[in-house]
Amino acid sequence: MQSTLSLEAIEEIDFEVAKRDFRFFFEEILGFQLSWHHEQWYTNLESRKRYCVKAARDHGKSTLFLGYMLWKTAFNPKTKAVLISHSLHQSIHHMRTLNDLIDGVPFLAKMKKADSWSKTFFGFSNGSNISAKSVGGAIRGIHPDLILCDDILWGTTDTELARVASWFYEVLVPTLHHTSKLMIVGTPFTPTDLYTELESRDGYLVETYPAINSKGEALWPERWDLESLDARRNDMPAIAFAREYLCEPMDDVSSLFPSTILQAAKDSTLKLIEREVGDPDDQYFIGWDPAISSDRAADYTVMVVLRRPSTNPELLELVHAIRRKNMDFRTQITEIQRLNAKFNPDVIELEANNFQRVFATELRADTDLPIKTFISTRQRRESLLMGLVLRFEKEQIRLPWGDDRSRTLMSELERELLMFGMSKKGRLDSIGRHDDFAIALALAHWATTEFRERIVDLDEIMAGLLD
């Protein structure tokens, strides 16, 4: 008898503490880790009525939001909650997960109403309930206190995504009372999907949590450290990794540089080199995209070296690249001089907008480096990118893929290139967090055209003089 009373007392204490403390409920009762990003989600769920999280795959988004829904229904009598996924099958899968969690906690298991418990409806003894629905399903007539939309997007075509958005605004939203809470969580599909659209709507807080942040740090290193993420990156196409783990959606059809042409450019016999080697008649060209000094922590300085083999002048090979953060003015000057000494380039093409022009001014005054400046306007930037696209489409560019170091660096370039596409306003732009590598490559390619424009046919000149 004493043992039974003791267990009941412990259960009662657990119930009361869990009711007041979500962290205790999530970690001690359900047995999950509440990482810093999960805690941020919880904080925003408590303070906002319309909250959307775009997060990387397998970083606990469904677990946290399902745990929050269970916490609200279990400890707040007569709470009506609805769980919605892109398919009823997926919604039922989540309900099965919830049922397993409930069965594993004695005081929650005792709250199950046997006559109101099925795979799509959970009724609790405190009058609360959770029902499972799917996108496109009928939900008219219900007015829940809590709605969780978990991965409701499906398809990647404009028509498919438009159907989801139409259902969301015309069917789901009207069921919400102004006091209801709407929780949305998922992985973005395209740059114009519902999640992105909600960012511009008043009343919605939309946040993005990629597996690797802009500083190169892992979001949840206890589960996915950088080494594990790099391994996963190598397991799948770059465009898929960018969408699923970096929350940077771009489909192959929309990309200016589709994966098919990038794949064709990879050369398993080519490796990055540290200085010019081989045929002395080969030509080298450098593209340089300097970071703006006031924002060094956010931008990369990138320098890309292309080689034009004398035996095949239509071909360009990427043979060296520097991609670093936090390079100050003097360090960049030193680095470009070092590359000039090692590769003896015919042209160094420098993007020279605003502050960046200072680099050209100093180098021209103090050195004989073959600096050419590229002043970027919208039209010139589009010409810059389209020239590079044509080079890839003609299979006249080669990316080094012959060793781990080359593949790691080229994967970063590949990801940036995939993020370029045509916006709804008809402009070429990148949806990625960084485009420095891609622009530096485009500048190096532009440098090859600058050099050709400067070539003069000496035979024609001599013939004219002799005449």
Secondary structure, 3 states (H helix, E strand, C coil): CHHHHHHHHHHHHHHHHHHHCHHHHHHHHCCCCCCHHHHHHHHHHHHCCEEEEEECCCCCHHHHHHHHHHHHHHHCCCCEEEEEECCHHHHHHHHHHHHHHHHCCHHHHCCEEEEEECCCEEEECCCCEEEEEECCCCCCCCCCCEEEEECCCCCCCHHHHHHHHHHHHHHHHHHCCCCCEEEEEECCCCCCCHHHHHCCCCCCEEEEECCECCCCCECCCCCCCHHHHHHHHHHCCHHHHHHHCCCCCCCCCCECCCHHHHHHHEECCCCCCCCCCCCCCCEEEEEEECCCHHHCCCCEEEEEEEEECCCCCCCEEEEEEEEEECCCHHHHHHHHHHHHHHHCCCEEEEECCHHHHHHHHHHHHHCCCCEEEECCCHHHHHHHHHHHHHHHHCCCEEEECCCHHHHHHHHHHHHHHHCEEECCCCCEEECCCCCHHHHHHHHHHHHHHHHHHHCCCHHHHHHHHHC
